[in-house]
Amino acid sequence: MQVILREEVANLGTIGDVVKVKPGFARNYLLPRGLAIEASTRNLKELEHQKRVVADKRLREQKSAGAVADKLAAVTLVFTLRAGEEGKLFGSVTNQDVHRALEERGFTIERRRVLLDEPIKTLGEHKVPIHVGPDTRATITVTVTALEEQ
């Protein structure tokens, strides 16, 4: 009997796979638990339609993510903070600071998408990767300068 998996099943397949199983396994385990549906012609057509819709949506997301990544690549953020004589900051620039600065410039990106491993604690230019979309990353430049004290 052929079934379409609705959830990932160990040693069988992932969501959307059409697999051949023994009728008893399908009737007694997969179908009652909602893990699979029977692979009728109607269900197969619906599965193909859903795959096309998901593929179209993914393509649109990749295009929009590419456009945002291009805009982000041109962005340079400048932070002016107090620093010691050896170029070490009194404080740091965190992913939250980068996120806030990007929001002020009109970018709507979640804070967890700013991929800053550790806070920036030194003066100078730093490259910060940002996860924009599926398989798309942009790198922005963060410049940290010393605050001139009077």
N, C-alpha and C positions, 0 to 999 in steps of 0.2 A: 504494500500500500504506500502511496506517495503522500507526503504531508508537507506543508509549508510551516517552517518554524516561526513562532511569534516571539520567542525569547531564545537566548543562548542556552543550549543544552550540552552538557559535558559529553565528550566523545561522540557527538552527533553533528553539531554545526552551530551556526550563528543565526541571528535574526534575518529572515528573508530567504534562507536556504531552502531549496526543494530537495528533500531527502526521501529515500526509500527505506521503510521500516516494516517490521512484521506487523500484521493486522492486530494481533493481541496487544502489542506494545503501544500501538497508536490508540486503540479503543480503551485500554485500561489505564494508561499512564499519561500520554501526551495530550489527548483530546479533553479528558475530564479536568485536567489541571490548567487548561488554557495555554499550554506551551506550544501547541500547533493547531493548524486547521487543515481540513482535507484539501488536497490539491485538485480541486475540480477546475474545469475550464474557466468558470466565472472567477474563482479565487485567483487563478493564475493570471488572468487579464488584469484584475485589480492590483495584484502584486507588481506587475510590469508598469502599470500606470503610476503607482506610488513610487517606484524606483525612478521613473522619468521626472516626476515632480521633485523628488529629493535632489536628483542630479541638477535640474534647472536651478533650484534654490541654492545649491552649493556653488554653482557657476556664478550666479549673481553675487553671492557673498564674497567670492574670490575677487571678482572685478572691483567691487566697492572697497574691499580691503586693500587691493593694489593701489587704488586711487588715494586712499588715506595714507598708505605707506609712502607714496611719492611725496605727499604734502609734509609728512613728518620728517622725511629725510632732509628737508631744507630747514628744519627748525633747530635753532641754537638757544638753549636756555642759559641765562646768566644769573648766578647766585652770588651775592656779596655778603660775606660773613667775616666775623672777627677771627683772626688767625695769629698763631704764635710766630716767633722769629724763624723757625725752621720750616714754615709752610704747613704746619698742622693746624687744623681748624679747632676752635672752641665750639664743639657741637659737630653736626654732620648734615649732609644732604641725603634724605631718605627717599624711598619710592613714593611716599606720601607727598613730599615736597615737589617731586617731579610731576606727580599726578595733578596736584593743585595748580602748578604753573601751566600745564597743558590745558587744563580746564579754563583757565583765565584767557588762554589764546583761542578758545572755541572748539577744542577737541573733546569729544565725549568718549573717553576710554576708561575702563574699570581700573582701579588701583592695582589689582592683582596682575594686570597685564604688563605693568612696568617691571621688567625683569632685572632688577638691581639686586645682585647677590648679597652685597654688603653695603652699608651706608658709605657715602663718599666722605673721607675725612682729610683729604689733602687738597691743596690748591692746584689749579691747572685745568686742562681739558680732559674730559672723560666721555667715553662712548657708552650710551645706555640703550640696550635693546628693548624694544616694545613689541609684544605679541599682538598683532592687529587682527588677524583672522586665521582661519585654518591654513596652515602651511605658509603663512605670511608674517614676516617680521620686518620691522623698521628699526633703524638705529639713529638716535638723536644725539646731538652733542650737548653736553652739560659743561659749562665753564664756571669754575669757582674762583672768585677773586677775593682779595683781602680788603676788608673795610679800612679805609684811611681814618686813623684816629687823630684827633686834634689836641 
